[in-house]
Amino acid sequence: MKTDIILCGVGGQGILSIATIIGEAALKENLYIKQAEVHGMSQRGGDVQSNLRISSEPIRSDLIPLGGCDVIISMEPMEALRYLPYLKKTGWVITSSTPFVNIPNYPDMQVIESDLKKLDNVIMLDIEQKAKDNGVPRSANVILLGAAQKALGIEYDKLEEAIRRVFGRKGEAVVEANIKALAIGKEAQR
């Protein structure tokens, strides 16, 4: 088993929380894991990206080569496009459909959607609206994780257990909101 994942978005969207949950689930499966993070101007709305490599065999590098990524999980649609050169032909893109317009020349959403629709394996969700509609407005990132579950090859219950461990110190309400968000995302992947 080997899964190479690129997580991307804009500072403050919860990319690193998703990486922590996936990493925690993988460690409980006794898998090897390597992670590399890039924090742009994250406190000012800049891009944030993390390479996350999971394998049943030892991993030599924490960086994913061009054309080697199995899954791109993106909290922002333009950021998903930025990392397409890393995606395998059979890879998956799971992305939010809501743009975070933080630059003056942000591309037209129709162009972004058109580029994403050219790919074979794309899940595009309005996670912000789903989070608001379901009373979990601070857990949109975990909705996206739930939608990515099958593509990641990690059992759903392992992600749920990881959420309990990662958010447990924040209290039961936070844990339950994130468990609910994971379920919303899982349902949306159908």
C-alpha positions as CSV (number, residue, x, y, z in Angstrom):
1,M,0.0,0.0,0.0
2,K,1.3,3.4,-1.0
3,T,-0.6,6.7,-1.2
4,D,0.9,10.0,-2.0
5,I,-1.3,13.0,-1.0
6,I,-1.0,16.7,-1.7
7,L,-3.1,18.9,0.7
8,C,-3.4,22.5,-0.4
9,G,-5.3,25.7,0.3
10,V,-5.0,29.0,1.9
11,G,-3.8,29.8,5.4
12,G,-6.4,29.3,8.1
13,Q,-8.5,26.8,6.1
14,G,-7.5,23.7,8.1
15,I,-5.1,22.0,5.7
16,L,-2.7,21.0,8.4
17,S,-5.5,19.7,10.6
18,I,-6.5,17.3,7.7
19,A,-2.9,16.2,7.5
20,T,-2.8,15.5,11.2
21,I,-6.0,13.4,11.1
22,I,-4.7,11.4,8.1
23,G,-1.3,10.9,9.7
24,E,-2.8,9.8,13.0
25,A,-5.1,7.2,11.2
26,A,-2.1,5.9,9.2
27,L,0.1,5.5,12.3
28,K,-2.6,3.5,14.0
29,E,-2.5,1.2,11.0
30,N,1.2,0.7,11.5
31,L,2.0,2.4,8.2
32,Y,5.0,4.5,7.5
33,I,4.4,8.2,7.0
34,K,6.4,11.2,5.9
35,Q,5.2,14.7,5.7
36,A,6.6,18.0,4.3
37,E,4.8,21.3,4.8
38,V,5.1,24.6,3.0
39,H,3.6,27.6,4.8
40,G,3.5,30.5,2.5
41,M,2.2,33.8,3.9
42,S,-0.4,31.7,5.7
43,Q,-1.3,34.3,8.2
44,R,-2.1,36.7,5.4
45,G,-4.2,34.4,3.2
46,G,-1.2,32.9,1.4
47,D,-1.0,29.3,0.1
48,V,-0.3,26.4,2.4
49,Q,0.7,23.0,1.0
50,S,1.6,19.7,2.6
51,N,3.0,16.5,1.0
52,L,1.9,13.5,2.9
53,R,3.2,10.1,1.9
54,I,1.8,6.9,3.5
55,S,3.1,3.4,2.8
56,S,3.4,-0.1,4.1
57,E,7.1,0.0,3.1
58,P,9.7,2.5,4.4
59,I,9.6,5.9,2.6
60,R,12.8,7.5,1.4
61,S,11.7,11.0,0.7
62,D,9.0,13.3,2.1
63,L,8.5,15.0,-1.3
64,I,6.2,13.7,-4.0
65,P,7.7,13.7,-7.5
66,L,6.0,15.2,-10.6
67,G,3.3,12.7,-11.8
68,G,3.5,10.7,-8.6
69,C,0.5,12.1,-6.5
70,D,-2.5,9.8,-5.9
71,V,-4.8,12.4,-4.3
72,I,-5.0,16.2,-4.2
73,I,-7.2,17.5,-1.4
74,S,-7.7,21.2,-1.9
75,M,-9.6,23.7,0.2
76,E,-9.5,26.1,-2.7
77,P,-10.2,25.3,-6.4
78,M,-7.4,27.4,-7.9
79,E,-4.9,25.8,-5.5
80,A,-6.0,22.4,-6.8
81,L,-4.9,23.5,-10.3
82,R,-1.5,24.6,-9.1
83,Y,-0.6,21.0,-8.2
84,L,-2.0,19.2,-11.2
85,P,1.5,18.5,-12.6
86,Y,2.1,16.3,-9.6
87,L,-1.1,14.2,-10.2
88,K,-1.0,10.7,-11.6
89,K,-3.2,10.1,-14.7
90,T,-5.4,7.9,-12.5
91,G,-5.2,10.3,-9.5
92,W,-8.0,12.0,-7.7
93,V,-8.8,15.7,-7.0
94,I,-11.1,16.4,-4.2
95,T,-11.7,20.1,-3.9
96,S,-13.9,22.8,-2.5
97,S,-15.8,24.7,-5.2
98,T,-15.7,27.9,-3.3
99,P,-12.9,30.3,-4.3
100,F,-10.9,32.2,-1.8
101,V,-10.2,35.3,-3.9
102,N,-7.0,36.7,-2.3
103,I,-5.3,38.1,-5.5
104,P,-6.4,40.8,-7.9
105,N,-6.1,38.6,-11.0
106,Y,-7.9,35.5,-9.6
107,P,-9.0,33.4,-12.6
108,D,-12.6,33.1,-13.7
109,M,-14.3,30.2,-11.9
110,Q,-15.7,28.9,-15.2
111,V,-12.1,28.5,-16.4
112,I,-11.1,26.7,-13.2
113,E,-14.2,24.4,-13.4
114,S,-13.6,23.6,-17.0
115,D,-10.0,22.6,-16.3
116,L,-11.0,20.4,-13.4
117,K,-13.8,18.7,-15.5
118,K,-11.1,17.6,-18.0
119,L,-9.9,15.2,-15.3
120,D,-11.2,11.7,-14.9
121,N,-11.5,11.7,-11.1
122,V,-12.8,14.9,-9.5
123,I,-15.1,15.5,-6.6
124,M,-16.0,19.2,-6.2
125,L,-18.1,20.3,-3.3
126,D,-19.4,23.5,-1.8
127,I,-18.1,22.5,1.6
128,E,-18.6,25.9,3.2
129,Q,-22.3,25.8,2.4
130,K,-22.6,22.1,3.5
131,A,-20.9,23.1,6.8
132,K,-23.3,26.0,7.4
133,D,-26.4,24.0,6.4
134,N,-25.4,21.2,8.9
135,G,-24.5,23.4,11.8
136,V,-20.7,22.6,11.7
137,P,-19.4,25.9,10.2
138,R,-15.9,25.4,11.6
139,S,-15.5,21.9,10.1
140,A,-15.7,22.4,6.4
141,N,-12.2,21.0,6.0
142,V,-13.3,17.7,7.6
143,I,-16.2,17.5,5.2
144,L,-13.6,17.6,2.4
145,L,-11.6,14.8,4.2
146,G,-14.8,12.7,4.4
147,A,-15.3,13.1,0.6
148,A,-11.7,12.0,0.1
149,Q,-11.9,8.9,2.3
150,K,-12.3,6.3,-0.5
151,A,-9.5,7.9,-2.6
152,L,-7.2,7.8,0.3
153,G,-7.7,4.1,0.9
154,I,-8.0,4.6,4.7
155,E,-11.0,3.0,6.4
156,Y,-13.7,5.4,7.5
157,D,-13.6,4.2,11.1
158,K,-9.9,4.8,11.3
159,L,-10.4,8.5,10.3
160,E,-13.2,8.7,12.9
161,E,-10.9,7.3,15.6
162,A,-8.2,9.8,14.5
163,I,-10.6,12.7,14.8
164,R,-11.4,11.6,18.4
165,R,-7.7,11.5,19.3
166,V,-6.7,14.7,17.5
167,F,-9.6,16.9,18.8
168,G,-10.2,15.1,22.1
169,R,-8.5,17.8,24.2
170,K,-10.8,20.4,22.7
171,G,-13.9,18.8,24.2
172,E,-16.7,16.5,23.1
173,A,-18.6,19.2,21.2
174,V,-15.7,19.8,18.9
175,V,-15.1,16.0,18.4
176,E,-18.8,15.4,17.6
177,A,-18.9,18.4,15.1
178,N,-15.9,16.9,13.3
179,I,-17.3,13.4,13.3
180,K,-20.6,14.8,11.8
181,A,-18.6,16.7,9.2
182,L,-16.7,13.5,8.2
183,A,-20.0,11.7,7.7
184,I,-21.4,14.6,5.6
185,G,-18.3,14.4,3.4
186,K,-18.6,10.6,3.1
187,E,-22.2,10.9,2.0
188,A,-21.3,13.6,-0.6
189,Q,-18.7,11.3,-2.3
190,R,-21.4,9.1,-3.7
